Amino acid sequence: MLINTGSPVAPTAEAVRSYLTTFLMDKHIRPLPEPLWRMIVTHAIVPRRAEVSAARYHSIWSSEGSPLVAGCTRLAERVAACCAEMRPAYTPCVRAAMVFGEPSLTTVLAELRDAGCTRVIAIPLYPQTAYSTTGVAADALDQAYDLLRWHPTSKMLTSGYGDEPAYQAAVASAVHASGFNPAKDHLLLSFHAIPQAHVRRGDTYVEQVKRSAHGIAQALRLPRDAWSLSFQSRFEDGRKWTGPFTAPRVEELARTSMKRLVVCCPGFSVDCLETLFDVGHELHVLYMRTRPDADETTFGYVPCLNDALPHAQLIAQLIARIGS
């Protein structure tokens, strides 16, 4: 099972309202006691964001549906092919499943059970682990097993794969393939922010992020002034979040650097609303507005690894390693 966070089932306000409510109420994500936070989510956050988010989802929706779900599904198919190539006698069922939304963990587990599977290997598609990603996925998976009353032999990747040289090399290759030129361009590696309170409680996400970023920069043989590290998508809920933040960094680079800006998000395995809209569109607009002499060629976004062969091969190798 390749597990990711999920997506609304449709780019509509009603679907987004349902998705956001479920997502924001998860115990790993909510910042306040459940009754108080539910009141805030139900009467303030969701009504304010549902229509806006639905319009954003609509702008990136494709004929396949949600880019995240479609991308994870294609990745699962390619991982299955890689597994078969590595070990012809071993042909696992590989499925994508979402913590929130469809296809749900419960739905996919039921399909695997009915197909006769006796072992389940879960790979959360988060290169760097965090309480709010891998932690949520682990709890949701346990709940799904309990709901189905089915407990096969189960293993889960809990360490992430951002430290894997193959992962760092694959991201570096994607950056290079985008046309990045270290002599003329600046690379901004932007990761999802997490609350600083999580770090104080022992979440090692930021340390993992820094190792991943340095590994990618080394794979590209970049001097230190040719790249930056920042954090995006902090939630406006009164908490302090890990920085420096991506938007101010983009503005700073637009004002002070004559180089082309290339943004890459190595904390995301598959493109989603945050990468395609928040980065690919909104940060592009911000950069163009801040740098008057900019044109469409001075800002670039590097797509996630998605179902690229090196990504699928890495996941297949992780499956083989965990399953051995």
Secondary structure as GFF3:
##gff-version 3
##sequence-region A 1 324
A	DSSP	beta_strand	2	6	.	.	.	ID=ss1
A	DSSP	alpha_helix	13	24	.	.	.	ID=ss2
A	DSSP	alpha_helix	34	40	.	.	.	ID=ss3
A	DSSP	pi_helix	41	45	.	.	.	ID=ss4
A	DSSP	alpha_helix	46	60	.	.	.	ID=ss5
A	DSSP	alpha_helix	67	86	.	.	.	ID=ss6
A	DSSP	beta_strand	96	100	.	.	.	ID=ss7
A	DSSP	alpha_helix	105	114	.	.	.	ID=ss8
A	DSSP	beta_strand	119	124	.	.	.	ID=ss9
A	DSSP	pi_helix	131	135	.	.	.	ID=ss10
A	DSSP	alpha_helix	136	148	.	.	.	ID=ss11
A	DSSP	beta_strand	153	156	.	.	.	ID=ss12
A	DSSP	alpha_helix	165	177	.	.	.	ID=ss13
A	DSSP	beta_strand	185	192	.	.	.	ID=ss14
A	DSSP	alpha_helix	196	200	.	.	.	ID=ss15
A	DSSP	alpha_helix	205	219	.	.	.	ID=ss16
A	DSSP	three_ten_helix	224	226	.	.	.	ID=ss17
A	DSSP	beta_strand	227	232	.	.	.	ID=ss18
A	DSSP	alpha_helix	246	256	.	.	.	ID=ss19
A	DSSP	beta_strand	260	264	.	.	.	ID=ss20
A	DSSP	alpha_helix	273	273	.	.	.	ID=ss21
A	DSSP	pi_helix	274	283	.	.	.	ID=ss22
A	DSSP	alpha_helix	284	290	.	.	.	ID=ss23
A	DSSP	beta_strand	299	302	.	.	.	ID=ss24
A	DSSP	alpha_helix	309	323	.	.	.	ID=ss25
###
